[in-house]
């Protein structure tokens, strides 16, 4: 059973609007969460992260929100740009799993002009 | 060359072949990883090396054999693979292997097809 779930395989958003990518997890021991972005024919690249002691982390156009009670995190991109079209992966780690990253299956974001 | 490189980028092999995937990192990191990514599935961690010693082996079949001769190089030796082993194999490195906050840097991957 997947511990990290990204239930939307794809998402289409108009350029300039807000993109919201969601991620749910089941392991309450996860204490660090990351988002990675992947373009075709390239490896994933780190985008933004959040520790479980926070509920929000912002970096430019990217903001990650963490709701520990709901075991849910989301990535907001605003305004969305064509270069944001990529696959976004959510990942989580916990001390009791030797800090191995547990990954979601990814959400393909398409920014429409 | 900078970052994490992987060769070959594409590989087609028969089930009786023996081949090797190569990964090299130019970041001065001490930890290296092999991941498998099958279509529409999460990345699966296969192996972790820290300071050239294997620290994780996530129940990977013995037909996959990793080798880490030094902290900059990581190999994945393949033999008698099955068609279901067809996937994207990603290599990553990080400063250390002990923390989720330690950002992993990925190579572009090797697209493997087993016929």
Backbone of each chain as ProteinMPNN parsed JSONL, in Angstrom:
{"seq_chain_A": "XXXXXXXXXXXXXXXXXXXXXXXXXXXXXXXXXXXXXXXXXXXXXXXXXXXXXXXXXXXXXXXXXXXXXXXXXXXXXXXXXXXXXXXXXXXXXXXXXXXXXXXXXXXXXXXXX", "coords_chain_A": {"N_chain_A": [[0.846, -1.191, 0.0], [0.541, 2.195, -0.851], [2.35, 4.722, 0.776], [2.544, 7.362, 0.261], [0.547, 9.379, -1.609], [-0.448, 10.62, -4.711], [-3.165, 11.656, -6.038], [-4.079, 12.736, -8.386], [-3.361, 12.113, -11.606], [-2.853, 13.885, -13.642], [-2.941, 17.419, -14.418], [-4.393, 20.316, -15.666], [-3.796, 23.695, -16.324], [-4.506, 27.126, -16.797], [-2.241, 29.466, -18.174], [-0.803, 31.874, -15.999], [-2.682, 31.524, -14.034], [-3.401, 29.977, -10.813], [-1.732, 27.029, -9.865], [-2.475, 24.059, -8.233], [-1.188, 21.43, -6.59], [-1.699, 18.285, -5.152], [-1.067, 16.131, -2.317], [-1.227, 13.233, -0.398], [-0.629, 11.463, 2.651], [0.082, 8.541, 4.637], [1.605, 7.729, 6.783], [2.131, 8.693, 9.971], [4.523, 9.254, 11.086], [6.135, 10.543, 9.318], [8.275, 13.268, 8.858], [9.368, 15.127, 7.253], [9.012, 16.718, 4.185], [9.034, 16.822, 0.648], [9.069, 18.399, -2.565], [9.611, 17.505, -5.869], [10.527, 18.205, -9.224], [10.101, 17.156, -12.56], [11.321, 17.119, -15.793], [10.766, 15.819, -19.126], [13.085, 13.325, -20.156], [14.952, 14.091, -18.317], [16.393, 13.927, -14.997], [14.649, 13.973, -11.779], [14.39, 17.159, -10.145], [15.085, 18.977, -7.209], [12.632, 20.981, -5.652], [11.125, 22.333, -3.54], [10.783, 22.234, 0.042], [9.423, 21.08, 3.229], [9.378, 21.113, 6.734], [7.952, 19.131, 9.367], [7.422, 20.714, 11.519], [6.521, 23.048, 10.65], [3.861, 24.809, 8.918], [3.79, 25.985, 6.538], [5.738, 26.894, 3.724], [7.541, 29.07, 1.735], [8.77, 29.953, -1.467], [9.54, 32.131, -3.65], [7.519, 31.862, -6.451], [6.481, 29.53, -5.55], [4.773, 27.72, -3.097], [4.503, 25.644, -0.322], [2.134, 23.896, 1.531], [1.354, 22.415, 4.624], [-0.748, 20.162, 6.21], [-0.977, 18.641, 9.002], [-2.828, 17.27, 10.58], [-4.667, 16.379, 8.753], [-3.028, 14.886, 7.239], [-1.944, 15.824, 4.81], [-0.499, 17.509, 2.087], [0.173, 20.343, 0.012], [1.15, 21.859, -3.059], [1.5, 25.054, -4.224], [1.528, 26.991, -7.097], [2.068, 30.099, -8.279], [2.135, 33.041, -10.24], [1.193, 30.592, -12.694], [3.44, 29.369, -15.148], [4.481, 28.696, -18.569], [6.873, 27.186, -18.513], [6.555, 25.727, -16.245], [5.331, 23.413, -16.829], [5.488, 20.081, -16.286], [6.33, 16.974, -14.614], [5.366, 16.537, -11.307], [6.622, 15.45, -8.278], [5.821, 14.285, -5.079], [7.42, 13.703, -1.995], [8.357, 11.974, 1.01], [9.853, 11.669, 4.272], [11.042, 9.823, 7.145], [12.321, 9.391, 10.458], [12.137, 6.798, 11.396], [12.286, 5.256, 9.155], [14.83, 5.247, 8.345], [15.218, 7.646, 7.109], [14.773, 7.316, 4.433], [13.553, 8.342, 1.291], [10.163, 8.341, 0.548], [8.125, 8.038, -2.173], [5.559, 9.692, -4.095], [3.44, 8.913, -6.945], [3.471, 10.885, -8.813], [2.326, 13.894, -10.485], [1.269, 15.096, -13.517], [1.695, 18.237, -14.715], [0.181, 20.528, -16.816], [0.569, 23.483, -18.451], [-1.477, 25.689, -19.972], [-1.422, 27.903, -22.777]], "CA_chain_A": [[0.0, 0.0, 0.0], [1.374, 3.383, -0.985], [2.314, 5.621, 1.926], [2.439, 8.72, -0.269], [-0.359, 9.276, -2.753], [-0.826, 11.773, -5.508], [-4.349, 11.058, -6.646], [-4.349, 13.293, -9.716], [-2.25, 11.811, -12.524], [-2.555, 15.053, -14.456], [-3.649, 18.655, -14.092], [-4.224, 21.323, -16.714], [-4.053, 25.021, -15.748], [-4.257, 28.248, -17.697], [-1.086, 30.315, -17.844], [-1.144, 33.027, -15.175], [-3.544, 31.132, -12.912], [-2.742, 29.221, -9.759], [-1.715, 25.557, -9.955], [-2.465, 23.44, -6.895], [-0.925, 19.991, -6.659], [-1.999, 17.709, -3.847], [-0.366, 14.925, -1.905], [-1.7, 12.688, 0.869], [0.263, 10.439, 3.18], [-0.558, 7.724, 5.668], [2.506, 7.479, 7.905], [2.177, 9.875, 10.841], [5.901, 9.484, 11.503], [6.834, 11.393, 8.34], [8.553, 14.576, 9.451], [9.97, 16.022, 6.266], [8.314, 16.531, 2.921], [9.715, 17.498, -0.443], [8.518, 18.354, -3.915], [10.566, 17.466, -6.955], [9.967, 18.494, -10.538], [10.815, 16.369, -13.567], [11.066, 17.323, -17.208], [11.081, 14.625, -19.921], [14.489, 13.028, -20.462], [15.828, 14.591, -17.256], [16.079, 13.411, -13.674], [13.922, 14.915, -10.908], [15.166, 18.203, -9.481], [14.468, 19.446, -5.981], [11.9, 22.233, -5.827], [10.849, 22.989, -2.261], [10.547, 21.259, 1.097], [8.837, 21.606, 4.456], [9.503, 20.287, 7.925], [6.66, 18.951, 10.031], [7.205, 21.733, 12.565], [5.938, 24.214, 9.984], [2.686, 24.512, 8.104], [3.896, 26.704, 5.263], [7.061, 27.333, 3.301], [7.375, 29.81, 0.49], [9.986, 30.257, -2.216], [9.14, 32.767, -4.907], [6.166, 31.522, -6.905], [6.129, 28.214, -5.027], [4.455, 27.634, -1.671], [4.029, 24.34, 0.112], [1.324, 23.918, 2.739], [1.27, 21.114, 5.285], [-1.83, 19.987, 7.176], [-0.597, 17.381, 9.646], [-4.003, 16.544, 11.074], [-5.289, 15.732, 7.594], [-1.964, 14.164, 6.519], [-2.097, 16.341, 3.458], [0.27, 18.693, 1.715], [-0.12, 20.837, -1.326], [2.109, 22.774, -3.683], [0.838, 26.106, -4.977], [2.391, 27.72, -8.027], [1.307, 31.25, -8.758], [1.31, 32.611, -11.352], [1.728, 29.469, -13.456], [4.128, 29.743, -16.381], [4.654, 27.536, -19.464], [8.011, 26.373, -18.071], [6.173, 24.897, -15.096], [4.806, 22.143, -17.331], [6.42, 19.027, -15.878], [5.751, 16.045, -13.643], [5.726, 16.934, -9.945], [6.613, 14.342, -7.334], [5.821, 14.526, -3.648], [8.187, 12.673, -1.294], [8.356, 12.161, 2.456], [10.837, 10.846, 4.983], [10.846, 9.694, 8.588], [13.483, 8.827, 11.138], [12.0, 5.353, 11.581], [12.559, 4.572, 7.891], [16.201, 5.637, 8.006], [15.142, 8.835, 6.28], [14.583, 7.019, 3.012], [12.456, 9.08, 0.684], [9.03, 7.588, 0.024], [7.669, 8.897, -3.253], [4.288, 9.547, -4.766], [3.543, 8.499, -8.356], [3.642, 12.06, -9.653], [1.221, 14.559, -11.173], [1.737, 15.817, -14.702], [1.09, 19.558, -14.81], [0.221, 21.119, -18.155], [0.173, 24.892, -18.423], [-2.023, 26.053, -21.278], [-1.197, 29.327, -23.091]], "C_chain_A": [[0.886, 1.248, 0.0], [1.225, 4.283, 0.233], [2.174, 7.069, 1.492], [1.629, 8.636, -1.557], [-0.583, 10.626, -3.419], [-1.97, 11.294, -6.388], [-4.689, 11.616, -8.022], [-3.171, 12.989, -10.628], [-1.874, 13.013, -13.375], [-3.441, 16.231, -14.059], [-3.357, 19.666, -15.181], [-4.664, 22.679, -16.165], [-3.724, 26.09, -16.782], [-3.045, 29.044, -17.209], [-1.549, 31.534, -17.047], [-2.007, 32.696, -13.976], [-2.736, 30.36, -11.879], [-2.834, 27.724, -10.051], [-1.627, 25.027, -8.529], [-2.309, 21.936, -7.069], [-1.033, 19.414, -5.251], [-1.279, 16.396, -3.593], [-0.911, 14.493, -0.545], [-0.743, 11.599, 1.341], [-0.42, 9.71, 4.332], [0.301, 7.559, 6.922], [2.648, 8.741, 8.76], [3.59, 10.173, 11.342], [6.686, 10.318, 10.493], [7.047, 12.779, 8.953], [9.21, 15.554, 8.484], [9.384, 15.681, 4.919], [8.978, 17.378, 1.833], [8.868, 17.42, -1.703], [9.686, 18.394, -4.9], [9.815, 17.675, -8.257], [10.78, 17.721, -11.573], [10.347, 16.733, -14.965], [11.368, 16.015, -17.942], [12.572, 14.52, -20.2], [15.459, 13.649, -19.461], [15.46, 13.905, -15.944], [15.289, 14.421, -12.866], [14.87, 15.946, -10.312], [14.38, 18.721, -8.284], [13.825, 20.817, -6.203], [11.748, 22.977, -4.501], [10.563, 21.914, -1.232], [9.889, 21.922, 2.3], [9.042, 20.6, 5.58], [8.154, 20.214, 8.62], [6.409, 19.964, 11.151], [6.605, 23.009, 11.964], [4.663, 23.814, 9.274], [2.739, 25.213, 6.745], [5.367, 27.026, 4.99], [6.938, 27.927, 1.909], [8.726, 30.084, -0.15], [9.579, 30.807, -3.567], [7.709, 32.433, -5.272], [5.642, 30.229, -6.283], [5.898, 28.274, -3.518], [3.966, 26.223, -1.365], [3.302, 24.517, 1.438], [1.249, 22.504, 3.303], [0.152, 21.134, 6.316], [-1.626, 18.626, 7.833], [-1.812, 16.591, 10.107], [-4.697, 15.798, 9.953], [-4.305, 14.864, 6.823], [-2.0, 14.541, 5.035], [-1.128, 17.499, 3.25], [-0.056, 19.081, 0.288], [0.976, 21.795, -1.77], [1.316, 23.77, -4.519], [1.873, 26.815, -5.85], [1.573, 28.889, -8.566], [2.252, 32.417, -9.064], [1.981, 31.467, -12.111], [2.303, 29.963, -14.782], [4.314, 28.501, -17.259], [5.793, 26.611, -19.039], [7.722, 25.521, -16.863], [5.591, 23.553, -15.539], [5.842, 21.049, -17.099], [5.643, 18.023, -15.032], [6.264, 16.429, -12.265], [5.562, 15.733, -9.014], [6.645, 14.87, -5.903], [6.618, 13.387, -3.002], [8.211, 13.003, 0.194], [9.399, 11.266, 3.093], [10.542, 10.861, 6.475], [12.073, 9.055, 9.203], [13.373, 7.309, 11.221], [12.149, 4.561, 10.28], [13.951, 4.923, 7.399], [16.232, 6.811, 7.035], [15.117, 8.532, 4.789], [13.414, 7.847, 2.496], [11.408, 8.11, 0.16], [8.294, 8.51, -0.943], [6.22, 8.637, -3.639], [4.525, 9.21, -6.234], [3.664, 9.675, -9.313], [2.344, 12.589, -10.23], [1.805, 15.341, -12.341], [0.98, 17.132, -14.811], [1.286, 20.099, -16.211], [-0.282, 22.547, -18.042], [-0.243, 25.295, -19.84], [-1.803, 27.541, -21.547], [-2.496, 30.114, -23.137]], "O_chain_A": [[1.854, 1.338, 0.756], [0.111, 4.571, 0.67], [1.732, 7.913, 2.272], [1.989, 7.907, -2.481], [-0.869, 11.629, -2.764], [-1.747, 10.598, -7.379], [-5.498, 11.034, -8.746], [-2.09, 13.548, -10.445], [-0.722, 13.154, -13.785], [-4.509, 16.077, -13.466], [-2.205, 19.851, -15.575], [-5.756, 22.809, -15.612], [-2.768, 25.956, -17.547], [-2.854, 29.262, -16.013], [-2.561, 32.152, -17.377], [-2.073, 33.463, -13.016], [-1.541, 30.122, -12.054], [-3.888, 27.221, -10.438], [-0.814, 25.486, -7.727], [-3.179, 21.263, -7.62], [-0.524, 19.987, -4.288], [-0.933, 15.658, -4.516], [-1.039, 15.317, 0.36], [-0.126, 10.904, 0.534], [-1.38, 10.209, 4.92], [-0.222, 7.28, 8.001], [3.22, 9.737, 8.317], [3.83, 11.216, 11.951], [7.798, 10.755, 10.793], [6.12, 13.381, 9.494], [9.562, 16.672, 8.86], [9.271, 14.512, 4.551], [9.42, 18.5, 2.08], [8.065, 16.505, -1.882], [10.608, 19.2, -4.777], [8.63, 17.362, -8.373], [12.004, 17.641, -11.473], [9.161, 16.668, -15.285], [12.136, 15.191, -17.446], [13.236, 15.526, -20.452], [16.658, 13.726, -19.728], [14.36, 13.371, -15.797], [15.252, 15.6, -13.217], [16.022, 15.636, -10.01], [13.16, 18.879, -8.347], [14.398, 21.692, -6.853], [12.194, 24.117, -4.366], [10.15, 20.809, -1.581], [9.803, 23.147, 2.388], [8.896, 19.393, 5.389], [7.32, 21.109, 8.485], [5.295, 20.053, 11.668], [6.232, 23.931, 12.69], [4.408, 22.631, 9.052], [1.846, 25.052, 5.914], [6.126, 27.379, 5.892], [6.308, 27.349, 1.022], [9.699, 30.404, 0.533], [9.308, 30.059, -4.506], [6.788, 32.69, -4.496], [4.478, 29.878, -6.475], [6.715, 28.807, -2.768], [3.116, 25.683, -2.073], [3.786, 25.194, 2.345], [1.101, 21.529, 2.566], [0.106, 22.006, 7.183], [-2.042, 17.596, 7.301], [-1.817, 15.362, 10.029], [-5.25, 14.718, 10.163], [-4.685, 14.185, 5.869], [-2.075, 13.688, 4.15], [-0.962, 18.355, 4.119], [-0.498, 18.267, -0.522], [1.631, 22.447, -0.956], [0.556, 23.385, -5.408], [2.95, 27.186, -5.385], [0.54, 28.707, -9.211], [3.092, 32.752, -8.229], [3.208, 31.39, -12.159], [1.744, 30.84, -15.44], [4.306, 27.379, -16.753], [5.692, 25.393, -19.186], [8.539, 24.681, -16.483], [5.383, 22.662, -14.717], [6.94, 21.093, -17.654], [4.453, 18.2, -14.77], [7.465, 16.625, -12.079], [4.511, 15.093, -8.971], [7.402, 15.784, -5.575], [6.5, 12.235, -3.419], [8.1, 14.165, 0.586], [9.782, 10.238, 2.534], [9.892, 11.768, 6.996], [12.777, 8.278, 8.558], [14.379, 6.605, 11.129], [12.139, 3.33, 10.301], [14.225, 4.902, 6.199], [17.161, 6.948, 6.239], [15.411, 9.405, 3.973], [12.412, 8.026, 3.188], [11.723, 7.175, -0.577], [7.893, 9.616, -0.583], [5.72, 7.518, -3.528], [5.66, 9.22, -6.71], [3.932, 9.483, -10.499], [1.388, 11.842, -10.439], [2.721, 16.146, -12.17], [-0.239, 17.138, -14.981], [2.401, 20.13, -16.732], [-1.404, 22.795, -17.6], [0.555, 25.241, -20.776], [-1.978, 28.36, -20.644], [-2.479, 31.32, -23.387]]}, "seq_chain_B": "XXXXXXXXXXXXXXXXXXXXXXXXXXXXXXXXXXXXXXXXXXXXXXXXXXXXXXXXXXXXXXXXXXXXXXXXXXXXXXXXXXXXXXXXXXXXXXXXXXXXXXXXXXXXXXXXXXX", "coords_chain_B": {"N_chain_B": [[32.632, 18.398, -16.483], [29.525, 18.603, -14.787], [27.404, 17.902, -11.89], [25.241, 15.049, -11.881], [25.834, 12.285, -13.809], [24.716, 9.815, -16.156], [25.217, 6.776, -17.846], [24.504, 4.098, -20.142], [22.156, 6.285, -21.859], [19.989, 5.095, -22.997], [19.014, 1.703, -23.206], [18.727, -1.426, -24.652], [18.115, -4.746, -24.083], [18.477, -8.316, -24.222], [17.017, -11.1, -22.451], [19.023, -12.807, -21.703], [21.321, -11.395, -21.687], [24.201, -9.623, -20.342], [24.709, -6.604, -18.819], [25.833, -3.286, -17.857], [24.979, -0.461, -15.906], [26.064, 2.882, -15.565], [26.953, 5.391, -13.23], [27.947, 8.641, -12.382], [29.055, 11.074, -10.135], [29.731, 14.514, -9.7], [29.797, 16.141, -7.546], [30.953, 15.972, -5.115], [29.746, 14.453, -3.181], [28.835, 12.084, -0.557], [27.052, 10.011, -0.545], [25.242, 7.704, -2.551], [22.642, 6.617, -4.769], [20.46, 4.13, -6.176], [17.52, 4.153, -8.049], [14.41, 2.813, -9.185], [12.092, 3.539, -11.697], [9.027, 2.759, -12.706], [6.486, 2.947, -15.247], [3.99, 5.308, -14.481], [4.212, 4.858, -11.778], [5.421, 5.214, -8.355], [8.771, 6.354, -7.575], [11.061, 3.806, -6.82], [13.188, 2.96, -4.274], [16.236, 1.303, -4.654], [18.962, 0.704, -3.954], [21.298, 1.982, -1.543], [24.282, 3.678, -1.081], [26.757, 4.631, 1.186], [29.608, 6.41, 1.669], [30.914, 4.533, 0.099], [30.01, 2.124, 1.125], [27.428, -0.295, 1.202], [24.325, 0.611, 2.411], [21.639, 0.243, 2.338], [19.398, -2.133, 1.021], [16.808, -2.74, -0.696], [15.214, -5.294, -0.777], [15.805, -6.184, -3.362], [15.881, -8.084, -6.361], [18.42, -10.588, -6.999], [19.398, -10.463, -9.546], [20.032, -7.93, -10.066], [22.892, -6.175, -9.433], [24.72, -4.103, -7.451], [27.548, -1.863, -7.523], [30.039, 0.005, -5.957], [32.771, 1.541, -6.452], [34.131, 3.814, -5.617], [33.509, 7.001, -4.031], [32.508, 8.58, -6.024], [31.532, 7.105, -8.112], [29.108, 4.813, -9.3], [27.775, 1.689, -10.041], [25.418, -0.409, -11.741], [25.002, -3.644, -12.17], [23.626, -5.831, -14.495], [21.919, -8.849, -15.069], [20.433, -11.635, -16.664], [17.817, -10.495, -16.847], [14.256, -9.741, -16.58], [11.335, -9.126, -18.63], [9.632, -7.452, -17.133], [11.362, -5.884, -15.769], [11.906, -3.739, -17.269], [12.242, -0.304, -17.322], [12.745, 3.065, -16.081], [15.863, 3.807, -14.875], [17.201, 5.468, -12.253], [19.853, 7.359, -10.985], [21.101, 8.857, -8.026], [22.601, 11.348, -5.895], [23.754, 12.48, -2.68], [24.752, 14.671, -0.013], [25.043, 13.291, 2.416], [23.778, 10.155, 3.711], [21.939, 10.184, 5.669], [19.667, 11.753, 6.262], [16.412, 13.137, 5.681], [16.391, 15.751, 4.988], [18.506, 16.122, 3.419], [19.259, 17.029, 0.402], [18.64, 15.261, -2.558], [20.315, 14.748, -5.584], [19.664, 14.157, -8.905], [20.55, 12.038, -11.674], [20.027, 11.915, -15.289], [18.898, 9.502, -15.903], [18.607, 6.064, -17.074], [16.986, 4.604, -19.668], [15.691, 1.544, -19.734], [15.037, -1.303, -21.641], [13.857, -4.514, -21.684], [13.913, -7.304, -23.642]], "CA_chain_B": [[31.226, 18.028, -16.402], [29.015, 18.845, -13.443], [26.172, 17.222, -11.533], [25.187, 13.588, -11.884], [25.7, 11.779, -15.177], [24.432, 8.39, -16.272], [25.377, 6.169, -19.162], [23.962, 4.806, -21.306], [20.845, 6.903, -21.645], [19.004, 4.109, -23.422], [19.596, 0.369, -23.309], [17.827, -2.526, -24.984], [18.856, -5.983, -23.876], [17.734, -9.553, -24.13], [16.964, -11.651, -21.096], [20.24, -13.555, -21.382], [22.469, -10.498, -21.748], [24.748, -8.978, -19.152], [25.055, -5.214, -19.089], [26.038, -2.468, -16.656], [24.654, 0.961, -15.93], [27.096, 3.647, -14.865], [26.58, 6.691, -12.684], [29.091, 9.398, -11.864], [28.654, 12.376, -9.582], [30.825, 15.478, -9.643], [29.338, 17.093, -6.526], [31.664, 15.755, -3.854], [28.829, 13.837, -2.223], [29.263, 10.824, 0.039], [26.008, 8.985, -0.667], [24.706, 7.498, -3.901], [21.413, 5.828, -4.734], [19.797, 3.646, -7.392], [16.077, 4.086, -8.014], [13.705, 2.302, -10.359], [10.802, 4.167, -11.917], [8.168, 2.148, -13.723], [5.485, 3.893, -15.739], [2.858, 5.679, -13.625], [4.428, 4.374, -10.411], [6.407, 5.999, -7.597], [10.158, 5.915, -7.585], [11.351, 2.772, -5.831], [14.595, 2.924, -3.9], [16.82, -0.031, -4.785], [20.182, 0.587, -3.156], [21.933, 3.198, -1.038], [25.674, 3.553, -0.66], [27.309, 5.759, 1.931], [31.068, 6.25, 1.768], [31.237, 3.307, -0.64], [29.447, 0.932, 1.744], [25.994, -0.395, 0.982], [23.594, 0.76, 3.664], [20.264, -0.198, 2.143], [19.121, -3.007, -0.116], [15.373, -2.908, -0.472], [14.654, -6.537, -1.308], [15.962, -6.176, -4.813], [16.334, -9.402, -6.842], [19.869, -10.71, -7.171], [19.791, -10.186, -10.93], [20.571, -6.571, -10.01], [24.05, -6.205, -8.543], [25.358, -2.792, -7.442], [28.969, -1.775, -7.197], [30.441, 1.387, -5.691], [34.222, 1.477, -6.264], [34.56, 5.017, -4.884], [32.344, 7.833, -3.708], [32.033, 9.301, -7.206], [31.037, 6.196, -9.141], [28.17, 3.764, -8.897], [27.378, 0.851, -11.158], [24.37, -1.401, -11.539], [25.239, -4.75, -13.093], [22.358, -6.482, -14.827], [22.047, -10.143, -15.759], [19.211, -12.456, -16.763], [16.661, -9.692, -16.476], [12.937, -10.104, -17.064], [10.67, -7.984, -19.288], [9.047, -6.52, -16.15], [12.423, -5.008, -15.272], [11.955, -2.562, -18.136], [11.888, 0.867, -16.517], [13.758, 4.119, -16.028], [16.718, 3.631, -13.704], [17.733, 6.77, -11.877], [20.912, 7.447, -9.986], [21.09, 10.127, -7.295], [23.635, 11.48, -4.866], [23.501, 13.507, -1.679], [25.924, 14.907, 0.828], [25.122, 12.115, 3.276], [22.605, 9.3, 3.52], [21.25, 10.058, 6.943], [18.605, 12.681, 6.604], [15.508, 13.521, 4.606], [16.645, 17.127, 4.583], [19.688, 16.114, 2.579], [18.714, 17.033, -0.953], [19.197, 14.315, -3.513], [20.495, 15.257, -6.935], [19.451, 13.022, -9.788], [20.992, 11.983, -13.058], [18.922, 11.91, -16.261], [18.302, 8.179, -15.981], [18.805, 5.136, -18.182], [15.739, 3.936, -20.064], [16.028, 0.148, -20.0], [14.016, -2.164, -22.217], [14.266, -5.918, -21.691], [13.085, -8.015, -24.621]], "C_chain_B": [[30.75, 18.156, -14.96], [27.8, 17.98, -13.186], [26.317, 15.712, -11.537], [24.952, 13.128, -13.32], [25.447, 10.283, -15.148], [24.644, 7.94, -17.706], [25.067, 4.683, -19.085], [22.635, 5.47, -20.979], [19.721, 5.947, -22.031], [19.709, 2.767, -23.579], [18.496, -0.632, -23.615], [18.629, -3.807, -24.846], [17.923, -7.177, -23.841], [17.845, -10.129, -22.729], [18.235, -12.406, -20.724], [21.48, -12.669, -21.36], [22.944, -10.101, -20.355], [25.166, -7.568, -19.55], [25.268, -4.491, -17.769], [25.605, -1.04, -16.918], [25.701, 1.684, -15.088], [26.546, 4.984, -14.41], [27.83, 7.356, -12.131], [28.588, 10.731, -11.325], [29.893, 13.242, -9.363], [30.543, 16.531, -8.573], [30.056, 16.93, -5.189], [30.806, 15.137, -2.772], [29.358, 12.495, -1.724], [28.252, 9.694, -0.115], [25.509, 8.917, -2.101], [23.588, 6.472, -3.846], [21.082, 5.298, -6.128], [18.306, 3.575, -7.122], [15.585, 3.431, -9.297], [12.392, 3.065, -10.469], [10.085, 3.471, -13.061], [7.074, 3.137, -14.079], [4.348, 4.057, -14.731], [3.001, 5.198, -12.18], [5.428, 5.272, -9.687], [7.825, 5.493, -7.825], [10.358, 4.885, -6.474], [12.845, 2.776, -5.536], [15.1, 1.485, -3.978], [17.997, -0.195, -3.832], [20.647, 1.964, -2.703], [23.361, 2.857, -0.642], [26.078, 4.819, 0.076], [28.794, 5.494, 2.142], [31.486, 4.873, 1.253], [30.757, 2.028, 0.027], [27.941, 0.903, 1.529], [25.272, -0.316, 2.314], [22.14, 0.354, 3.545], [20.197, -1.093, 0.912], [17.665, -3.406, 0.047], [14.799, -4.116, -1.193], [14.692, -6.576, -2.826], [16.446, -7.555, -5.271], [17.824, -9.418, -7.147], [20.323, -10.505, -8.61], [20.244, -8.732, -11.101], [21.71, -6.565, -8.988], [24.742, -4.849, -8.564], [26.836, -2.897, -7.102], [29.32, -0.311, -7.014], [31.946, 1.404, -5.416], [34.803, 2.674, -5.527], [33.351, 5.934, -4.743], [31.789, 8.586, -4.905], [31.36, 8.417, -8.228], [30.14, 5.121, -8.555], [27.759, 3.004, -10.143], [26.183, -0.018, -10.75], [24.55, -2.466, -12.601], [23.952, -5.554, -13.248], [22.62, -7.824, -15.498], [20.77, -10.937, -15.62], [17.984, -11.691, -16.294], [15.38, -10.227, -17.101], [12.294, -8.895, -17.747], [10.083, -6.983, -18.292], [10.091, -5.627, -15.486], [12.605, -3.773, -16.153], [11.432, -1.361, -17.362], [12.947, 1.943, -16.738], [14.554, 3.923, -14.74], [17.447, 4.938, -13.439], [18.794, 6.63, -10.807], [20.798, 8.81, -9.302], [22.252, 10.145, -6.326], [23.192, 12.553, -3.884], [24.725, 13.609, -0.789], [26.143, 13.726, 1.773], [23.852, 11.317, 3.082], [21.676, 9.318, 4.721], [20.105, 11.002, 7.212], [17.723, 13.024, 5.431], [15.748, 14.922, 4.124], [17.849, 17.232, 3.66], [19.241, 15.966, 1.14], [19.423, 16.028, -1.838], [19.209, 14.944, -4.905], [20.495, 14.066, -7.88], [20.171, 13.18, -11.12], [19.792, 11.9, -13.983], [18.262, 10.546, -16.414], [18.748, 7.37, -17.183], [17.473, 4.458, -18.447], [16.082, 2.528, -20.517], [14.822, -0.596, -20.556], [14.568, -3.579, -22.286], [13.323, -6.683, -22.615], [12.967, -9.494, -24.289]], "O_chain_B": [[31.491, 17.852, -14.025], [27.227, 17.397, -14.106], [27.38, 15.171, -11.234], [23.985, 13.537, -13.962], [25.896, 9.575, -14.246], [24.293, 8.643, -18.653], [25.34, 4.056, -18.061], [22.062, 5.226, -19.918], [18.633, 5.99, -21.457], [20.854, 2.702, -24.026], [17.472, -0.683, -22.934], [19.705, -3.936, -25.43], [16.75, -7.07, -23.484], [18.669, -9.692, -21.926], [18.495, -12.622, -19.54], [22.573, -13.142, -21.048], [22.23, -10.215, -19.359], [25.901, -7.382, -20.52], [24.933, -5.005, -16.702], [25.829, -0.485, -17.994], [26.158, 1.187, -14.059], [25.77, 5.626, -15.119], [28.663, 6.712, -11.494], [27.802, 11.423, -11.971], [30.939, 12.777, -8.911], [30.994, 17.672, -8.679], [29.79, 17.672, -4.243], [31.097, 15.276, -1.584], [30.198, 11.857, -2.36], [28.572, 8.538, 0.159], [25.37, 9.937, -2.777], [23.58, 5.58, -2.998], [21.387, 5.939, -7.133], [17.868, 3.021, -6.114], [16.238, 3.483, -10.339], [11.668, 3.227, -9.486], [10.477, 3.576, -14.223], [6.771, 4.05, -13.311], [3.818, 3.08, -14.203], [2.016, 5.14, -11.444], [6.19, 6.001, -10.321], [8.037, 4.346, -8.218], [9.894, 5.062, -5.348], [13.665, 2.615, -6.439], [14.48, 0.567, -3.441], [18.026, -1.112, -3.011], [20.425, 2.97, -3.377], [23.61, 1.868, 0.047], [25.777, 5.932, -0.356], [29.181, 4.48, 2.722], [32.28, 4.161, 1.868], [31.065, 0.939, -0.457], [27.26, 1.922, 1.652], [25.565, -1.077, 3.236], [21.474, 0.142, 4.558], [20.852, -0.841, -0.1], [17.334, -4.298, 0.829], [13.994, -3.974, -2.113], [13.72, -6.957, -3.479], [17.327, -8.137, -4.639], [18.411, -8.397, -7.505], [21.522, -10.386, -8.864], [20.772, -8.354, -12.148], [21.512, -6.909, -7.823], [25.302, -4.47, -9.592], [27.303, -3.86, -6.494], [28.938, 0.526, -7.832], [32.357, 1.292, -4.261], [35.847, 2.565, -4.885], [32.286, 5.649, -5.291], [30.711, 9.174, -4.817], [30.683, 8.917, -9.126], [30.383, 4.598, -7.467], [27.435, 3.598, -11.172], [25.977, -0.313, -9.573], [24.29, -2.233, -13.782], [23.289, -5.904, -12.271], [23.455, -7.918, -16.398], [20.112, -10.91, -14.58], [17.214, -12.167, -15.46], [15.408, -11.046, -18.019], [12.674, -7.758, -17.468], [10.042, -5.786, -18.577], [9.745, -4.72, -14.729], [13.371, -2.871, -15.816], [10.328, -1.388, -16.818], [13.91, 1.751, -17.48], [13.985, 3.88, -13.649], [18.198, 5.441, -14.275], [18.64, 5.873, -9.848], [20.437, 9.799, -9.939], [22.814, 9.106, -5.98], [22.373, 13.415, -4.203], [25.609, 12.753, -0.809], [27.258, 13.224, 1.918], [22.946, 11.748, 2.369], [20.723, 8.541, 4.779], [19.611, 11.036, 8.339], [18.208, 13.188, 4.312], [15.374, 15.276, 3.006], [18.172, 18.317, 3.176], [18.88, 14.869, 0.714], [20.652, 15.955, -1.862], [18.246, 15.579, -5.333], [21.228, 13.096, -7.684], [20.372, 14.287, -11.619], [18.655, 11.824, -13.516], [17.181, 10.445, -16.994], [19.208, 7.921, -18.184], [16.901, 3.818, -17.565], [16.696, 2.341, -21.568], [13.724, -0.523, -20.005], [15.622, -3.815, -22.878], [12.11, -6.711, -22.409], [12.304, -10.238, -25.012]]}, "name": "protein", "num_of_chains": 2, "seq": "XXXXXXXXXXXXXXXXXXXXXXXXXXXXXXXXXXXXXXXXXXXXXXXXXXXXXXXXXXXXXXXXXXXXXXXXXXXXXXXXXXXXXXXXXXXXXXXXXXXXXXXXXXXXXXXXXXXXXXXXXXXXXXXXXXXXXXXXXXXXXXXXXXXXXXXXXXXXXXXXXXXXXXXXXXXXXXXXXXXXXXXXXXXXXXXXXXXXXXXXXXXXXXXXXXXXXXXXXXXXXXXXXXXX"}
